[in-house]
Amino acid sequence: MSCDKDAETRHTLDCFRDRLKRLIQVEPLLDLLHFLEPDRKDRIKAKFREEGNISAATLLIDEIIHSKNCEQGWSRELVTALETVGCKHAAKYVLNSPPEPTEEAENDSCVRLIDLLQLTLVNMKTADVCAHCRVMGLLTQEDQENILKLIENQGNIGGARLLLKRLVKNEAGWFSKFLQALEDTEHHELVRELRGEPCNEDGEAHKSSPVTDKEFHQTATGSLRKTGKNSMSLLPPVLSANSSLLSEDLDSSVDSSGLGACADNEGEYLELALSQVIVPLVEQHYKAEFGRFLKHQYSVERVSGASQLKISFPQIIEQNDIIICTAQILENSLAKAKNGDEDGIKLSQFTLMVIDECHHTKKGGVYNHIMIRYLKQKHQNQLLKKQDKSPVPLPQILGLTASPGVGGAMSQQRAEEHILQICANLDAFTIKTKTFEEEEAKTPFKRIARAEERKEVIPLNVCHRINIMKCVISAPLVWDHNLLTLMSFQICIGFFLMLNIKENILKNDAAKEENQKVRVCAEHLRQYNEALHQSNTIRMSDAFRFLDKYHNEELKTKSIADEEGTVTITDTERFLFTLFKDNKAKLQELMGKPQYENNSLAQLKTNILKEFSTRERARGIIFTRTRLSAIALCQWIQENPKFDEVGVSASYLIGGGDQSVVKPMTAAEQKDVLNKFRDGQINLLIATTVAEEGLDIAECNFVIRYCLVTNEIAMIQARGRGRAEDSSYTLVAEAGSGVAERESVNEYREKMMSKAIAKVCKMNRADYEKKIREFQMQAIMEEKVKIKKKQQKGMMKEPPSKISLSCRQCSVFVCSGEDIEKIENMHHVNVTTQFSKLITVRENASLQERLLDYETNGVIACKNCGQQWGSMMLYKSIECPCLHIKNFVVTYGSKKKTFSKWSELPIKFPAFDYTQHADLLVEDSGEEEDMETD
């Protein structure tokens, strides 16, 4: 009977060898194993001294399994010895009584966390913690003596490392006892780190009851991201060789699952993490997650458009293990490799790609461009295998999202197809997610704050004046001033929306017909429309200031004097400037009357005051639609003493693109605001949708969407910014505006999405793989057709001499297409002397970008009318005026057309000849020096 037991133990040791080699403490164990011959023990001890405990444990297991001379009953002796030296967890495996899979996964999460936070934990008061752990049974007497001896010889950190190594070898349940030991020895900050709890502004941790290992496992990722809402439990199943989609609401969990995936991925090459949204999120991933927890094990670097690294992307990849970058940078490098450029990279250089916010993996998106390359190579690999050739290595894909959405689906079937399409785009083998009920249980408290419908409409005298403008531009619409005052506000705004469409048509037609009067009037009309939109969102005074600023800046632009004269101001412009000036007093009078202010603003005020009055430490985000409204709301809050009384400290966060009338924020400005919000210097952030995705502030406890509803993805993303346990989510909506109704539609779509995900998860494996293959083959074929059409279009492209450009506003001739060259197949520049005589250069701080080879630091404008034409780019020390096609009318043969993108033009422009232009500049400078010498 004893022989059978020993044979069974050998088999058990072989089965659990990988687990046991990490749990066995070899050195103290050997002294108690009398069934092993002395020479075997000596070999194991030598292995321990040379290669460490794991290698020695591996050799010990091999010696026991293959030994033929062990006396009967040795298995009982081994179990007793393991229990004696404190390796009770290993003893259970030897007895073939391992923990349940869920318990084992929970314990593994605890071990992984200790490993990730080791650099922080080694600073604890080791001797004190050691004493408490000994009392709790986590250490043996011998363990304690060895730790104290190591503290004496190598210092506190050396002892702490041994303590941590010893702790993780205990059976399940050790983590909660360790937390209690840290709490008892006043390591509150370490406890906060391990539990994932927010801290007070003075740095002290909130007091809370001890957590069990199971509770920790349910919030394990939060421990990495300082939030209690996570699912590290979703991670182990996806860490296989197959690609996966991980979806969960409140996306702090999915970000940290990506962190865990990188930590567990053991490839020979590199890992890669992607972030698609704004540059500060690359910094957030680097500082708060990957860099912080993995830098002691891997070389981690981040790359974005604001990167200060002055080396090429391939070099960065070669020198680091984990890269955090924007998706566009990766796509640009992959495209370069496709074109044979040495500065390109290949997907085969990576073993893991973590795609954050993977719901963007759809047609036209940069993520999808990357994944199309992946799918084409995968398809090619299948052909290579059939030919008995080696396939090209491809990385594992881990897609992370809080909400894949339903893609505008109107039925459950369409929603399921949308989920399958995203899975196909990501080549996902499986989806891991929590159920809708589990997510709903931790979703922030939601309410809709309805403001009364606006009863009054402002009898804008300026509307009567716009009627004069319409007469000037011969439009068939005639407004009656009295009728306008009786219209409901919503109808009035709808009428202006219709007029805005007409204005855009007028502007384009005017440019093509060279009708400057119509062009100027249409532009001014657009500004009045924008002011009316603002009056429905913010204060009347803000709308007035917007108009006043526009007219002042336009008047200043038209009156700038330089060495060669002034920009021409037309009679139409003079009439419109005078029109506004004559009506300023009336507008200022109207904006001072409270009955004309919108009720939504009053409702917003009530909600902000409530949040800051009822919470001990309120910190929240208000989302609004436009940059103008974000800035105006911030100013309104800063000027109102009521907000100051409750401790509101507000700032705004807007995007960095230059497609708005508002100066964009630079990456440095965005980073500064986010750091202050994270540190608590700012406790109320007014943001556009740029902050909806990925922003992770653990202390944020309320979110308000101000008259803003888009789709279900944006709703879930915005709601997820509330990280704290008692978070709230409020939608401020005016009655009758349709905002609240659209929110209800999004809630229905969210439920539809959850049902669709659950249905896809339950699909038969064969049916799932068949659908995925169908979608992938469709994507590959569509890409091939697209490339073929592009090639055919390229073959049909005509020479640049076929076109000429003229100013969109004043119609002055600018240049022939023959004067235009392309830099990096992207930037269209004109460096001719003749062109330089037609432009003025104005500084524009919002355009200042520093990239690897070039920078933009100014705007170029028409010297005749002041119309902006593009930007001044410094490319490798050569000033290159960069033209934006939307600012010109293109004469193509006998027809005049307007374009929004250069790619719409069927013209093939030559590449910029840097050497030629550099030589000309050197010659010119040489002639100038000779003249000075003469």
GIDA-V967623 format. One record per pair of residues at least 24 apart in sequence whose C-alpha atoms are under 6 Angstrom apart, sorted by the first residue. I is the first residue (numbers start at 1). J is the second residue. D is the distance in Angstrom with one decimal. If there is no record, write none. Layout:
BEGIN
i/j/d
I/J/D
I/J/D
END
This chain:
BEGIN
i/j/d
6/75/5.6
10/65/5.2
20/90/5.9
21/54/5.4
21/57/5.0
21/58/5.6
23/90/5.6
23/169/4.9
26/57/5.9
32/81/5.8
35/70/5.7
89/170/5.5
89/171/4.2
106/217/5.1
107/172/5.9
111/168/5.9
116/293/5.3
122/157/5.2
122/160/5.1
126/160/5.5
132/181/5.6
173/213/6.0
175/213/5.9
176/211/5.9
176/212/5.1
176/213/5.9
194/223/5.3
195/223/5.2
196/222/5.2
196/223/3.6
196/226/4.1
196/227/5.1
196/228/5.9
197/226/5.6
197/227/6.0
221/253/5.6
221/256/5.6
226/698/5.9
227/698/5.7
234/432/6.0
242/429/5.8
243/396/5.2
243/397/4.5
243/398/5.8
243/428/4.7
243/429/5.3
244/398/5.1
244/428/4.4
244/429/5.4
244/430/5.1
244/431/5.9
245/398/5.9
245/399/4.6
245/428/5.8
245/431/4.8
246/399/5.9
246/400/5.0
246/431/5.7
246/432/4.9
247/400/6.0
247/401/5.0
247/402/5.3
247/433/5.0
248/402/4.5
248/433/5.6
249/402/4.3
250/720/4.4
251/402/4.9
254/400/5.5
267/351/5.8
269/350/5.9
270/321/4.9
270/350/4.8
270/351/5.7
271/321/6.0
271/322/4.9
271/350/5.5
271/351/5.6
271/352/4.8
272/322/5.3
272/323/4.9
272/352/5.9
272/353/4.9
273/323/5.9
273/324/4.8
273/353/5.7
273/354/4.7
274/324/5.6
274/325/5.2
274/326/5.7
274/327/5.9
274/354/5.9
274/355/5.2
274/356/6.0
275/326/5.1
275/356/5.4
276/326/5.2
276/327/5.5
280/671/5.7
331/370/6.0
348/393/5.1
348/394/5.1
350/395/5.4
351/395/4.1
351/396/6.0
352/395/4.8
352/396/4.7
352/397/6.0
353/397/5.0
354/398/4.8
354/399/6.0
355/399/4.8
356/400/4.9
357/400/5.7
357/401/4.7
358/399/5.4
358/400/5.6
358/401/5.6
359/404/4.7
403/713/5.7
405/713/5.4
405/753/6.0
406/753/5.7
415/756/6.0
416/756/4.7
424/772/4.9
424/776/5.8
436/754/5.9
444/727/4.9
444/728/4.8
444/729/6.0
445/728/4.5
445/729/5.9
446/728/5.8
446/729/4.7
446/730/5.7
447/730/5.0
448/730/5.6
448/731/4.8
449/731/6.0
449/732/4.8
450/732/6.0
450/733/5.0
450/734/5.5
450/735/5.9
451/599/5.6
451/600/5.2
451/603/5.9
451/734/4.6
451/735/5.8
452/735/5.6
453/734/5.9
453/735/5.0
457/489/5.6
459/485/5.1
473/518/5.5
511/808/5.3
512/896/5.5
514/811/5.8
516/809/5.9
516/810/6.0
540/591/5.1
541/591/5.7
567/864/5.3
567/865/5.5
568/864/5.8
568/865/5.6
600/734/5.9
619/683/4.5
619/684/5.8
619/700/5.0
619/701/5.7
620/684/5.1
620/700/5.3
620/701/5.8
620/702/4.6
620/703/5.5
621/684/5.7
621/685/4.7
621/686/5.8
621/703/5.0
622/686/4.7
622/703/6.0
622/704/4.7
622/705/5.7
623/687/5.0
623/688/5.5
623/705/4.7
623/706/5.9
624/688/5.2
624/706/5.4
625/688/5.7
627/654/6.0
630/686/5.6
630/687/5.9
649/682/5.1
649/683/5.5
650/682/5.8
650/684/4.6
650/685/5.8
651/685/5.3
652/685/5.5
652/686/4.5
652/687/5.6
653/687/4.7
654/687/5.8
654/688/5.6
655/690/5.8
663/846/5.9
664/846/5.9
692/717/5.6
692/718/4.8
693/717/5.7
698/723/5.1
698/724/6.0
699/724/5.5
700/724/5.9
701/727/4.2
702/727/5.1
702/728/4.7
702/729/5.9
703/729/4.8
704/729/5.9
704/730/4.7
704/731/5.8
705/731/4.9
706/732/5.0
707/732/5.5
707/733/5.0
712/746/4.6
797/906/4.8
797/907/4.9
797/908/5.7
798/907/5.0
799/907/5.9
799/908/6.0
800/907/5.8
803/891/5.5
803/892/4.8
804/890/5.8
804/891/5.2
805/889/5.8
805/890/4.8
806/888/5.6
806/889/5.3
807/888/5.0
808/887/5.6
808/888/4.5
808/889/5.3
821/909/5.8
821/910/5.3
821/911/5.5
821/912/5.1
822/911/4.8
822/912/5.2
823/912/5.4
828/882/5.6
828/883/5.8
829/880/6.0
829/881/5.4
829/882/4.4
829/883/5.8
830/881/5.8
831/880/5.7
838/863/5.6
839/863/4.9
END
